[in-house]
Amino acid sequence: MYKNRIREYRKQKGMTLEEVARKSGISIGYLCHLEKETRVNPSIQIMENIAKVLGKDITEVFFSS
């Protein structure tokens, strides 16, 4: 589907998996799977929540090349 940049942006902000997961309303395990791309196709709402926490646009986090 895509090459996401969750980990890159999370590290840039100095945030832990736990912080991003809590602030975006998802489990740490699910976020970890998304980062590693062992899970794909999150809902639009989840993508919006993660992008907002990271201070980015959805396209920057999930659909950039």
Phi, psi and omega in degrees: 000305185198169172248106183275163182239029182303307184300315181302310181290325177297315180295319178302323180276355180070031182258150176271165174303317181301315180298311182296317180299311182299313183290335180264355175079028177233168180283155177299318181300315180295316178299318179300316178297321178295316178301317183278354181062029172273349171233135179229173179065050174293159179293161177302319181299316179295317178299317178298315181298313180296313180300318180298314179300323181276355179071032183231170174273152179307317183296325178295320185278318190250343186229023178270153181262000000 
